[in-house]
Amino acid sequence: MLARILTVILFLGIMGLLIAQRFSLPPELPVRIAAGSGEDPGYGFGEGLRRGSIVETGDGFLQLTIGVELENLDLAETILWLAPSTRIELIRLYEDELTIRFTKGRLVVSNQAEVSLKIETNHTTHLVHGDVASFVNYDFLETIHVIPISGSIQINLPSGENLLTPVPLSIHETEPVTFEKLEVNLATGDVAEFYVWTEALTQEEPLE
């Protein structure tokens, strides 16, 4: 009988802690659809998104802002541009923690906020802080392209190795984990239209 009472007390205590933790979370930052391009971007201008939302583009481009409401979109410090056939998930949306999961496609990120934006891929994490970068997730090849457009990107590899790269890298995420310098020209080829639309290349620094 005593054991049963203790079990109930323990259960209630754990539930109380979980409920307290849930309601002690800081307020979520707003996420808004700031722009779209193409026949059917799949989302409406100004549409709000919440933590846990999965955003997936079809044939069009999509722009998201984090941290500002509709009337202040031009003031956003954290902006995401999604190319066609791209998928992300909004994981953490707080003033002291920004995390998205990027599972396929092509993405441009500008983060000028005080807190780093963490981008999780299948096995690797990337931190963007005060910089602009593009990421390409070839999920079927288990390969990520990390392309700094301005500044440097911190990369945490599955092996535990940390890199701070100012130059583009190609990373094979699964064993054997490898990375190598990547030669890219974002202003040419099939992807040029997307990068022109983002206007990200206006912030580009010479790539060595």
Backbone as ProteinMPNN parsed JSONL, in Angstrom:
{"seq_chain_A": "MLARILTVILFLGIMGLLIAQRFSLPPELPVRIAAGSGEDPGYGFGEGLRRGSIVETGDGFLQLTIGVELENLDLAETILWLAPSTRIELIRLYEDELTIRFTKGRLVVSNQAEVSLKIETNHTTHLVHGDVASFVNYDFLETIHVIPISGSIQINLPSGENLLTPVPLSIHETEPVTFEKLEVNLATGDVAEFYVWTEALTQEEPLE", "coords_chain_A": {"N_chain_A": [[0.83, -1.21, 0.0], [1.89, 1.255, 0.85], [3.905, 1.508, -1.01], [2.4, 1.864, -3.319], [1.19, 4.33, -2.83], [3.448, 5.979, -2.714], [4.277, 5.726, -5.344], [2.181, 6.987, -6.715], [2.468, 9.594, -5.695], [5.012, 10.204, -6.699], [4.487, 10.099, -9.435], [2.618, 12.202, -9.717], [4.27, 14.311, -8.959], [6.181, 14.336, -11.02], [4.524, 14.934, -13.212], [3.674, 17.459, -12.425], [6.081, 18.896, -12.583], [6.583, 18.746, -15.338], [4.393, 20.158, -16.363], [4.858, 22.666, -15.2], [7.264, 23.296, -16.433], [6.413, 23.475, -19.051], [4.797, 25.779, -18.997], [6.607, 27.655, -18.236], [8.187, 28.287, -20.31], [9.795, 30.671, -22.45], [8.169, 33.35, -24.302], [7.171, 32.608, -27.642], [8.874, 33.641, -30.608], [7.496, 35.506, -33.316], [6.828, 34.07, -36.531], [6.717, 34.793, -39.901], [5.297, 34.594, -43.194], [6.913, 36.325, -45.52], [7.273, 36.899, -48.196], [6.713, 35.599, -51.496], [7.271, 33.702, -54.496], [6.454, 32.643, -57.763], [4.147, 30.318, -59.354], [2.574, 28.955, -57.465], [3.289, 29.352, -54.397], [2.368, 28.142, -52.119], [1.773, 29.214, -49.651], [0.297, 31.979, -47.878], [0.75, 35.549, -48.056], [1.986, 37.079, -45.155], [1.11, 35.086, -43.513], [1.1, 33.339, -40.436], [3.387, 31.258, -38.608], [4.119, 28.529, -36.398], [6.107, 27.169, -33.678], [7.3, 23.946, -34.38], [6.066, 23.766, -36.8], [6.116, 22.53, -40.133], [7.607, 23.55, -43.047], [7.267, 23.495, -46.442], [8.253, 23.86, -49.725], [6.876, 24.096, -53.052], [6.938, 24.567, -56.332], [7.71, 27.187, -56.185], [9.429, 30.134, -54.786], [10.133, 31.091, -51.384], [9.946, 33.355, -48.657], [10.763, 33.775, -45.269], [10.341, 35.482, -42.181], [11.706, 35.941, -38.922], [10.858, 36.886, -35.682], [9.573, 39.346, -35.906], [6.482, 41.167, -36.31], [3.817, 41.453, -38.751], [3.645, 44.146, -39.624], [6.216, 45.025, -39.408], [8.05, 43.783, -41.103], [10.225, 44.565, -42.653], [12.141, 45.09, -40.783], [13.191, 42.798, -39.832], [15.608, 40.733, -38.305], [16.35, 38.15, -38.666], [16.179, 36.115, -41.375], [14.843, 33.814, -43.697], [15.222, 32.234, -46.812], [13.651, 30.114, -49.039], [14.273, 27.803, -51.558], [12.73, 26.173, -54.449], [11.225, 22.939, -53.781], [12.094, 22.523, -51.131], [12.504, 21.77, -47.666], [11.845, 22.585, -44.313], [11.823, 22.5, -40.708], [10.432, 24.171, -37.969], [11.961, 24.442, -34.992], [12.914, 25.623, -32.456], [11.99, 28.753, -31.198], [12.815, 31.185, -29.781], [13.905, 34.125, -27.957], [16.434, 33.649, -26.935], [17.198, 31.363, -28.17], [17.326, 29.931, -31.252], [16.341, 27.592, -33.527], [16.281, 25.593, -36.408], [15.273, 22.779, -38.367], [16.658, 21.411, -41.199], [15.886, 19.622, -43.894], [15.845, 18.992, -46.622], [16.714, 20.3, -49.897], [17.294, 23.753, -50.857], [18.599, 26.591, -49.277], [18.743, 29.939, -48.102], [20.148, 31.958, -45.605], [19.966, 34.729, -43.471], [21.196, 36.059, -40.609], [21.124, 38.41, -38.273], [20.608, 38.741, -35.668], [21.029, 38.847, -32.037], [21.379, 36.332, -30.98], [22.659, 33.155, -32.007], [21.614, 31.447, -34.97], [20.691, 28.185, -35.156], [21.13, 25.594, -37.395], [19.964, 22.526, -38.074], [20.905, 19.641, -39.751], [20.705, 16.327, -41.137], [22.738, 14.968, -39.687], [24.463, 16.897, -38.812], [25.28, 20.096, -37.394], [24.893, 23.631, -37.78], [25.955, 26.931, -37.223], [24.797, 30.174, -37.559], [25.677, 33.435, -37.245], [25.336, 36.75, -37.275], [25.848, 36.765, -39.953], [25.581, 35.82, -43.48], [24.471, 33.038, -45.299], [24.331, 30.174, -47.485], [22.726, 27.012, -47.756], [22.732, 23.706, -48.932], [20.95, 20.796, -49.113], [21.508, 17.703, -50.063], [19.718, 15.29, -49.64], [19.394, 12.657, -50.525], [21.933, 11.921, -51.123], [23.177, 12.116, -48.759], [24.624, 14.4, -48.191], [25.824, 17.666, -47.522], [26.021, 20.998, -48.615], [27.733, 23.776, -47.574], [27.718, 27.166, -47.741], [29.214, 29.981, -47.172], [28.198, 33.323, -47.555], [28.611, 35.851, -46.579], [30.965, 36.501, -44.055], [31.69, 33.847, -41.639], [30.904, 30.386, -41.047], [30.024, 28.293, -38.38], [30.548, 24.886, -37.942], [29.413, 21.83, -36.71], [30.479, 18.657, -36.697], [29.436, 15.166, -37.133], [31.402, 13.58, -36.003], [32.264, 14.976, -33.85], [34.036, 16.929, -34.32], [34.746, 20.391, -34.741], [34.288, 23.067, -36.979], [35.202, 26.234, -38.321], [34.308, 27.939, -40.945], [35.156, 30.103, -43.632], [34.852, 29.639, -46.259], [33.225, 27.854, -48.984], [32.05, 24.537, -48.317], [31.798, 21.034, -48.961], [30.089, 18.496, -47.386], [30.057, 15.197, -46.45], [27.79, 13.464, -44.631], [27.472, 10.993, -43.329], [29.113, 7.923, -42.228], [31.886, 7.014, -44.227], [32.614, 10.084, -42.657], [33.303, 12.997, -44.376], [34.862, 16.032, -45.564], [35.272, 18.682, -47.895], [36.782, 21.38, -49.736], [34.729, 23.509, -51.675], [33.985, 24.541, -54.929], [32.09, 27.143, -56.089], [29.661, 29.018, -57.987], [27.288, 31.131, -57.525], [25.892, 32.835, -59.103], [25.372, 31.863, -61.589], [23.945, 29.387, -63.812], [21.21, 27.046, -63.116], [20.397, 27.804, -60.594], [20.708, 30.491, -60.301], [18.585, 32.342, -60.599], [17.129, 32.062, -58.223], [18.971, 33.007, -56.27], [19.337, 35.623, -57.123], [16.766, 36.576, -56.644], [16.659, 36.477, -53.828], [18.426, 38.479, -53.195], [20.712, 38.088, -51.816], [23.312, 37.93, -52.743], [24.249, 40.477, -52.941], [25.466, 41.005, -50.625], [27.729, 39.61, -50.677], [31.052, 38.519, -50.024], [34.39, 38.399, -51.391], [35.198, 35.113, -52.386], [37.731, 33.01, -51.333]], "CA_chain_A": [[0.0, 0.0, 0.0], [2.791, 2.407, 0.929], [4.597, 1.615, -2.303], [1.453, 2.425, -4.282], [1.038, 5.757, -2.513], [4.68, 6.658, -3.139], [4.275, 5.755, -6.812], [1.239, 8.043, -7.124], [3.087, 10.887, -5.37], [6.098, 10.423, -7.659], [3.863, 10.387, -10.735], [2.064, 13.556, -9.67], [5.385, 15.251, -8.918], [6.75, 14.435, -12.37], [3.562, 15.653, -14.048], [3.722, 18.863, -12.026], [7.298, 19.49, -13.14], [6.416, 18.886, -16.784], [3.445, 21.254, -16.605], [5.535, 23.913, -14.837], [8.247, 23.583, -17.478], [5.682, 23.896, -20.254], [4.297, 27.145, -18.874], [7.711, 28.559, -17.934], [8.92, 28.576, -21.535], [9.652, 32.067, -22.872], [7.249, 33.53, -25.427], [7.695, 32.312, -28.975], [9.008, 34.72, -31.57], [6.616, 35.3, -34.468], [7.38, 33.717, -37.839], [5.76, 35.236, -40.909], [5.599, 34.491, -44.618], [7.138, 37.718, -45.907], [7.212, 37.036, -49.653], [6.718, 34.358, -52.259], [7.405, 33.899, -55.927], [6.098, 31.434, -58.485], [2.732, 30.144, -59.591], [1.873, 28.542, -56.245], [4.239, 29.165, -53.308], [1.781, 27.254, -51.129], [1.501, 29.946, -48.416], [-0.18, 33.326, -48.122], [1.531, 36.642, -47.487], [1.656, 37.427, -43.783], [0.675, 33.903, -42.751], [1.919, 33.057, -39.273], [3.794, 29.88, -38.372], [4.439, 28.269, -35.006], [7.095, 26.138, -33.377], [6.843, 22.628, -34.794], [5.551, 23.804, -38.169], [6.96, 22.084, -41.251], [7.415, 24.408, -44.213], [7.764, 22.788, -47.622], [7.928, 24.582, -50.948], [6.639, 23.344, -54.272], [7.721, 25.095, -57.463], [8.032, 28.597, -55.995], [10.341, 30.594, -53.743], [9.438, 31.546, -50.193], [10.741, 34.109, -47.681], [10.231, 33.799, -43.912], [11.019, 36.327, -41.205], [11.57, 35.497, -37.539], [11.066, 37.879, -34.642], [8.815, 40.585, -36.092], [5.123, 41.008, -36.794], [3.588, 41.77, -40.154], [3.886, 45.558, -39.955], [7.648, 45.34, -39.261], [8.824, 42.769, -41.815], [11.484, 45.142, -43.15], [13.077, 45.224, -39.668], [13.566, 41.463, -39.369], [17.041, 40.445, -38.214], [16.552, 36.762, -39.072], [15.393, 35.892, -42.589], [15.099, 32.563, -44.406], [14.699, 32.12, -48.165], [13.581, 28.715, -49.425], [14.161, 27.517, -52.981], [11.748, 25.113, -54.705], [11.461, 21.576, -53.265], [12.874, 22.652, -49.899], [11.706, 21.494, -46.473], [12.421, 22.888, -43.006], [10.933, 22.406, -39.557], [10.721, 25.183, -36.958], [12.17, 23.68, -33.763], [12.954, 26.525, -31.3], [11.737, 30.116, -31.676], [12.88, 32.03, -28.603], [14.898, 35.194, -28.04], [17.745, 33.137, -26.582], [17.444, 30.093, -28.847], [16.677, 29.787, -32.553], [16.771, 26.351, -34.16], [15.441, 24.991, -37.437], [15.789, 21.537, -38.964], [16.669, 21.56, -42.654], [15.979, 18.22, -44.304], [16.17, 18.837, -48.042], [16.551, 21.471, -50.737], [18.265, 24.852, -50.904], [18.192, 27.589, -48.289], [19.62, 31.076, -47.795], [19.876, 32.442, -44.253], [20.621, 35.927, -42.954], [20.884, 36.194, -39.188], [21.811, 39.528, -37.635], [20.127, 38.809, -34.288], [22.068, 38.662, -31.025], [21.547, 34.906, -30.738], [22.967, 32.38, -33.198], [20.602, 30.572, -35.539], [21.21, 26.831, -35.33], [20.502, 24.843, -38.474], [20.243, 21.102, -37.935], [20.645, 18.754, -40.875], [20.502, 14.961, -40.652], [23.742, 14.555, -38.706], [25.394, 18.003, -38.641], [24.661, 21.366, -37.021], [25.573, 24.799, -38.33], [25.569, 28.147, -36.514], [24.907, 31.412, -38.336], [25.589, 34.548, -36.29], [25.803, 37.992, -37.864], [26.346, 36.47, -41.3], [24.664, 35.324, -44.499], [24.996, 31.794, -45.854], [23.421, 29.285, -48.181], [22.895, 25.597, -47.454], [22.07, 22.802, -49.869], [20.863, 19.467, -48.524], [21.26, 16.599, -50.981], [19.396, 14.245, -48.669], [19.56, 11.337, -51.13], [23.366, 11.65, -51.147], [23.659, 12.328, -47.392], [25.663, 15.413, -48.383], [25.434, 19.054, -47.287], [26.903, 22.071, -49.063], [27.702, 24.96, -46.714], [28.277, 28.218, -48.593], [29.182, 31.326, -46.575], [28.101, 34.442, -48.495], [29.395, 36.845, -45.852], [31.393, 35.977, -42.761], [32.073, 32.447, -41.489], [29.887, 29.518, -40.471], [30.536, 27.258, -37.482], [29.977, 23.584, -38.269], [29.68, 20.752, -35.769], [30.379, 17.416, -37.448], [29.031, 14.003, -36.328], [32.58, 13.046, -35.317], [32.58, 15.841, -32.721], [34.951, 17.972, -34.792], [34.135, 21.694, -34.997], [34.958, 23.847, -38.006], [34.748, 27.597, -38.591], [34.72, 28.064, -42.336], [34.762, 31.264, -44.424], [34.785, 29.202, -47.656], [32.241, 26.78, -49.174], [32.468, 23.164, -48.063], [30.901, 19.914, -49.193], [30.222, 17.603, -46.232], [29.335, 13.922, -46.467], [27.426, 13.422, -43.216], [27.497, 9.659, -42.731], [30.414, 7.255, -42.314], [32.925, 7.837, -43.602], [32.368, 11.525, -42.697], [34.376, 13.714, -45.062], [34.535, 17.372, -46.036], [36.254, 19.21, -48.832], [36.48, 22.706, -50.251], [33.782, 23.466, -52.777], [34.017, 25.678, -55.85], [30.711, 27.467, -56.479], [29.327, 30.331, -58.538], [25.847, 31.193, -57.321], [25.29, 33.77, -60.05], [25.199, 31.212, -62.88], [23.266, 28.101, -63.785], [19.782, 26.982, -62.81], [20.09, 28.371, -59.267], [20.975, 31.93, -60.29], [17.34, 33.101, -60.416], [16.796, 32.048, -56.806], [19.871, 33.881, -55.514], [19.007, 36.996, -57.501], [15.519, 36.918, -55.945], [16.946, 36.701, -52.407], [19.33, 39.63, -53.084], [21.779, 37.731, -50.877], [24.642, 38.096, -53.317], [24.694, 41.858, -52.776], [26.26, 41.038, -49.393], [28.779, 38.617, -50.843], [32.448, 38.866, -49.938], [35.157, 37.549, -52.291], [35.493, 33.779, -51.894], [39.116, 32.664, -51.637]], "C_chain_A": [[0.863, 1.258, 0.0], [3.499, 2.625, -0.396], [3.694, 2.239, -3.357], [1.264, 3.917, -4.061], [2.262, 6.543, -2.977], [4.748, 6.766, -4.658], [3.366, 6.864, -7.33], [1.843, 9.421, -6.866], [4.186, 11.215, -6.366], [5.537, 10.802, -9.022], [3.322, 11.81, -10.777], [3.162, 14.609, -9.649], [6.004, 15.452, -10.287], [5.817, 15.209, -13.286], [3.558, 17.14, -13.722], [4.931, 19.573, -12.591], [7.166, 19.71, -14.641], [5.48, 20.034, -17.124], [4.095, 22.602, -16.293], [6.542, 24.303, -15.896], [7.566, 24.096, -18.733], [5.27, 25.353, -20.168], [5.392, 28.143, -18.509], [8.545, 28.875, -19.162], [8.743, 30.048, -21.905], [8.697, 32.173, -24.044], [7.934, 33.197, -26.75], [7.827, 33.588, -29.796], [8.077, 34.46, -32.752], [7.407, 34.925, -35.715], [6.315, 34.051, -38.876], [6.253, 34.898, -42.317], [5.7, 35.919, -45.15], [7.047, 37.938, -47.411], [7.189, 35.652, -50.274], [6.824, 34.68, -53.723], [7.104, 32.574, -56.617], [4.599, 31.304, -58.594], [1.971, 29.796, -58.316], [2.885, 28.3, -55.127], [3.701, 28.263, -52.199], [1.422, 27.928, -49.814], [1.07, 31.355, -48.777], [0.674, 34.375, -47.463], [1.045, 36.966, -46.084], [1.237, 36.26, -42.929], [1.638, 33.63, -41.6], [2.201, 31.573, -39.12], [4.221, 29.737, -36.923], [5.561, 27.239, -34.89], [6.505, 24.761, -33.693], [6.298, 22.588, -36.205], [6.586, 23.265, -39.149], [6.611, 22.942, -42.456], [8.05, 23.716, -45.408], [7.305, 23.528, -48.871], [7.67, 23.622, -52.095], [7.551, 23.861, -55.368], [8.186, 26.523, -57.243], [9.074, 28.85, -54.934], [9.514, 31.111, -52.562], [10.404, 32.275, -49.272], [10.03, 34.114, -46.34], [11.027, 34.785, -43.076], [10.737, 35.789, -39.808], [11.783, 36.689, -36.617], [10.315, 39.176, -34.793], [7.411, 40.257, -36.589], [4.99, 41.609, -38.195], [3.961, 43.199, -40.513], [5.36, 45.93, -39.901], [8.546, 44.375, -40.028], [10.174, 43.29, -42.287], [12.539, 45.247, -42.052], [13.587, 43.869, -39.173], [15.081, 41.268, -39.396], [17.363, 39.016, -38.639], [15.603, 36.451, -40.22], [15.83, 34.58, -43.228], [14.481, 32.651, -45.794], [14.77, 30.656, -48.575], [13.419, 28.602, -50.929], [13.081, 26.464, -53.204], [12.205, 23.764, -54.135], [12.359, 21.574, -52.036], [11.951, 22.406, -48.708], [12.489, 21.831, -45.216], [11.365, 22.642, -41.931], [11.372, 23.43, -38.517], [10.775, 24.502, -35.584], [12.104, 24.567, -32.522], [12.87, 27.953, -31.813], [11.712, 31.083, -30.496], [13.977, 33.073, -28.758], [16.313, 34.692, -27.759], [18.073, 31.806, -27.256], [16.625, 30.007, -30.128], [17.221, 28.53, -33.222], [15.772, 25.952, -35.232], [16.093, 23.698, -37.889], [15.595, 21.638, -40.466], [16.905, 20.179, -43.252], [16.172, 17.997, -45.794], [16.024, 20.173, -48.75], [17.67, 22.482, -50.615], [17.727, 26.016, -50.081], [19.226, 28.707, -48.249], [19.178, 31.635, -46.451], [20.644, 33.725, -44.006], [20.215, 36.067, -41.499], [21.745, 37.273, -38.566], [21.358, 39.703, -36.187], [21.269, 38.544, -33.314], [22.36, 37.188, -30.776], [21.84, 34.202, -32.064], [21.731, 31.615, -33.664], [21.247, 29.214, -35.789], [20.406, 26.133, -36.421], [20.936, 23.39, -38.343], [19.932, 20.399, -39.25], [20.567, 17.342, -40.308], [21.474, 14.586, -39.545], [24.689, 15.69, -38.315], [24.631, 19.234, -38.176], [25.54, 22.519, -37.487], [25.06, 26.029, -37.585], [25.832, 29.357, -37.399], [24.681, 32.568, -37.372], [26.199, 35.793, -36.929], [26.255, 37.842, -39.298], [25.217, 36.022, -42.216], [25.28, 34.073, -45.109], [23.905, 31.061, -46.615], [23.762, 27.844, -47.812], [22.126, 24.795, -48.497], [22.117, 21.41, -49.267], [20.489, 18.467, -49.616], [20.967, 15.376, -50.129], [19.613, 12.848, -49.226], [21.031, 10.94, -51.243], [23.991, 11.753, -49.758], [24.8, 13.352, -47.371], [25.081, 16.805, -48.212], [26.468, 19.976, -47.903], [26.676, 23.286, -48.168], [28.425, 26.069, -47.455], [28.173, 29.56, -47.872], [29.108, 32.385, -47.683], [28.761, 35.668, -47.89], [29.751, 36.241, -44.505], [31.756, 34.507, -42.802], [30.961, 31.679, -40.79], [30.569, 28.482, -39.586], [29.781, 25.962, -37.753], [30.385, 22.58, -37.206], [29.414, 19.428, -36.473], [29.964, 16.254, -36.543], [30.189, 13.409, -35.526], [32.922, 13.822, -34.06], [33.53, 16.958, -33.092], [34.176, 19.247, -35.092], [34.965, 22.456, -36.021], [34.38, 25.256, -38.023], [35.23, 27.926, -39.991], [34.241, 29.369, -42.974], [34.582, 30.901, -45.901], [33.776, 28.068, -47.786], [32.844, 25.401, -48.943], [31.368, 22.201, -48.501], [31.154, 18.896, -48.099], [29.397, 16.35, -46.474], [29.075, 13.551, -45.021], [27.533, 12.051, -42.557], [28.857, 9.003, -42.958], [30.683, 6.741, -43.72], [32.636, 9.326, -43.774], [33.565, 12.219, -43.34], [33.904, 15.13, -45.366], [35.656, 17.858, -46.934], [35.808, 20.576, -49.318], [35.665, 22.598, -51.526], [33.93, 24.717, -53.628], [32.599, 25.943, -56.331], [30.664, 28.844, -57.131], [27.809, 30.439, -58.516], [25.13, 32.079, -58.331], [25.08, 33.149, -61.429], [24.414, 29.914, -62.701], [21.807, 28.207, -63.374], [19.416, 27.66, -61.493], [20.203, 29.886, -59.237], [19.714, 32.744, -60.011], [16.952, 33.181, -58.939], [17.665, 33.022, -56.028], [19.673, 35.349, -55.881], [17.761, 37.448, -56.749], [15.78, 37.219, -54.474], [17.733, 37.986, -52.164], [20.485, 39.351, -52.12], [23.158, 38.022, -51.43], [25.135, 39.531, -53.239], [25.541, 42.009, -51.52], [27.487, 40.148, -49.485], [30.163, 39.238, -50.694], [33.227, 37.965, -50.89], [35.457, 36.2, -51.641], [36.912, 33.392, -52.301], [39.185, 31.263, -52.214]], "O_chain_A": [[0.607, 2.202, -0.747], [3.673, 3.756, -0.851], [4.141, 3.035, -4.183], [1.186, 4.681, -5.023], [2.141, 7.625, -3.552], [5.216, 7.769, -5.196], [3.72, 7.589, -8.26], [1.747, 10.312, -7.71], [4.295, 12.351, -6.829], [6.043, 11.709, -9.683], [3.538, 12.537, -11.747], [3.014, 15.676, -10.245], [6.318, 16.575, -10.681], [6.27, 16.053, -14.059], [3.454, 17.981, -14.615], [4.834, 20.719, -13.03], [7.589, 20.744, -15.158], [5.735, 20.796, -18.057], [3.909, 23.568, -17.031], [6.678, 25.479, -16.232], [8.051, 25.013, -19.395], [5.377, 26.088, -21.149], [5.141, 29.348, -18.475], [9.504, 29.643, -19.08], [7.669, 30.614, -21.701], [8.441, 31.175, -24.718], [9.118, 33.471, -26.942], [7.002, 34.496, -29.695], [7.89, 33.309, -33.147], [8.52, 35.407, -35.924], [5.159, 33.646, -38.749], [7.452, 34.913, -42.595], [4.702, 36.635, -45.222], [6.771, 39.053, -47.854], [7.593, 34.666, -49.657], [6.51, 35.79, -54.152], [7.46, 31.51, -56.112], [3.857, 32.085, -57.998], [0.859, 30.277, -58.102], [3.304, 27.161, -54.921], [4.472, 27.688, -51.431], [0.829, 27.293, -48.942], [1.422, 31.872, -49.838], [1.266, 34.122, -46.414], [-0.155, 37.11, -45.849], [1.026, 36.422, -41.727], [2.855, 33.686, -41.777], [1.366, 30.733, -39.456], [4.637, 30.709, -36.292], [5.912, 26.548, -35.847], [5.372, 24.453, -33.325], [6.086, 21.509, -36.759], [7.782, 23.515, -39.006], [5.444, 23.043, -42.836], [9.237, 23.39, -45.385], [6.116, 23.789, -49.049], [8.168, 22.496, -52.116], [8.761, 23.637, -55.352], [8.98, 27.034, -58.033], [9.547, 27.93, -54.268], [8.361, 31.512, -52.717], [11.554, 31.861, -49.122], [8.839, 34.418, -46.266], [12.241, 34.911, -43.239], [9.663, 35.249, -39.545], [12.768, 37.416, -36.749], [10.391, 40.036, -33.915], [7.179, 39.215, -37.203], [5.931, 42.191, -38.736], [4.528, 43.447, -41.577], [5.73, 47.033, -40.304], [9.696, 44.168, -39.638], [11.155, 42.547, -42.318], [13.713, 45.469, -42.35], [14.335, 43.808, -38.197], [15.746, 41.596, -40.378], [18.514, 38.702, -38.939], [14.383, 36.514, -40.067], [17.02, 34.27, -43.296], [13.342, 33.094, -45.94], [15.824, 30.029, -48.473], [12.534, 29.228, -51.512], [12.564, 25.91, -52.234], [13.4, 23.488, -54.025], [13.26, 20.745, -51.907], [10.777, 22.777, -48.728], [13.641, 21.427, -45.059], [10.169, 22.585, -42.218], [12.562, 23.54, -38.22], [9.753, 24.041, -35.076], [11.313, 24.293, -31.619], [13.582, 28.329, -32.744], [10.694, 31.728, -30.244], [14.871, 32.925, -29.591], [17.282, 35.242, -28.282], [19.097, 31.19, -26.958], [15.395, 30.01, -30.096], [18.425, 28.419, -33.457], [14.563, 25.968, -35.001], [17.311, 23.539, -37.807], [14.496, 21.919, -40.944], [17.999, 19.627, -43.132], [16.617, 16.924, -46.2], [15.316, 21.065, -48.284], [18.817, 22.148, -50.319], [16.554, 26.376, -50.18], [20.428, 28.461, -48.35], [17.983, 31.771, -46.187], [21.838, 33.804, -44.297], [19.029, 36.179, -41.187], [22.943, 37.085, -38.356], [21.688, 40.704, -35.551], [22.339, 38.079, -33.706], [23.478, 36.835, -30.399], [21.334, 34.602, -33.112], [20.908, 31.189, -32.853], [22.221, 29.102, -36.534], [19.176, 26.087, -36.38], [22.115, 23.062, -38.482], [18.839, 20.539, -39.798], [20.378, 17.181, -39.102], [21.08, 13.953, -38.565], [25.63, 15.462, -37.555], [23.462, 19.404, -38.521], [26.762, 22.397, -37.575], [23.86, 26.151, -37.344], [26.933, 29.543, -37.918], [23.621, 32.671, -36.754], [27.414, 35.884, -37.104], [26.972, 38.7, -39.814], [24.069, 35.866, -41.798], [26.474, 34.048, -45.405], [22.714, 31.298, -46.412], [24.922, 27.501, -47.587], [21.017, 25.157, -48.89], [23.19, 20.9, -48.948], [19.337, 18.384, -50.041], [21.835, 14.531, -49.915], [19.979, 11.94, -48.48], [21.346, 9.766, -51.436], [25.186, 11.508, -49.59], [25.788, 13.203, -46.652], [23.985, 17.094, -48.692], [27.669, 19.76, -47.734], [25.549, 23.76, -48.029], [29.609, 25.94, -47.766], [27.135, 30.215, -47.955], [29.88, 32.334, -48.641], [29.401, 36.443, -48.601], [28.937, 35.554, -43.888], [32.092, 33.972, -43.858], [30.175, 32.251, -40.034], [31.561, 27.869, -39.98], [28.551, 25.935, -37.79], [31.558, 22.488, -36.844], [28.273, 19.11, -36.807], [30.117, 16.336, -35.324], [29.968, 12.8, -34.48], [33.771, 13.393, -33.279], [33.806, 17.838, -32.277], [33.073, 19.192, -35.636], [36.193, 22.487, -35.939], [33.191, 25.442, -37.766], [36.419, 28.166, -40.205], [33.063, 29.711, -42.874], [34.203, 31.752, -46.706], [33.494, 27.384, -46.802], [33.985, 25.13, -49.317], [30.179, 22.508, -48.424], [32.291, 18.471, -47.894], [28.186, 16.425, -46.677], [30.016, 13.343, -44.255], [27.67, 11.967, -41.337], [29.652, 9.466, -43.776], [29.823, 6.11, -44.334], [32.435, 9.792, -44.895], [34.702, 12.048, -42.9], [32.704, 15.399, -45.42], [36.821, 17.5, -46.762], [34.619, 20.895, -49.315], [35.885, 21.71, -52.35], [33.993, 25.828, -53.102], [31.97, 25.062, -56.918], [31.499, 29.709, -56.87], [27.127, 29.899, -59.388], [23.902, 32.073, -58.406], [24.651, 33.842, -62.351], [24.246, 29.417, -61.587], [21.242, 29.297, -63.292], [18.265, 28.048, -61.291], [19.831, 30.508, -58.242], [19.762, 33.726, -59.271], [16.506, 34.224, -58.46], [17.154, 33.787, -55.21], [19.829, 36.225, -55.03], [17.705, 38.58, -56.267], [15.172, 38.137, -53.924], [17.714, 38.525, -51.057], [21.155, 40.277, -51.664], [24.079, 38.329, -50.672], [26.321, 39.784, -53.449], [26.249, 43.003, -51.356], [28.199, 39.951, -48.501], [30.414, 40.342, -51.176], [32.772, 36.858, -51.177], [35.91, 36.139, -50.498], [37.256, 33.442, -53.482], [40.271, 30.781, -52.538]]}, "name": "protein", "num_of_chains": 1, "seq": "MLARILTVILFLGIMGLLIAQRFSLPPELPVRIAAGSGEDPGYGFGEGLRRGSIVETGDGFLQLTIGVELENLDLAETILWLAPSTRIELIRLYEDELTIRFTKGRLVVSNQAEVSLKIETNHTTHLVHGDVASFVNYDFLETIHVIPISGSIQINLPSGENLLTPVPLSIHETEPVTFEKLEVNLATGDVAEFYVWTEALTQEEPLE"}
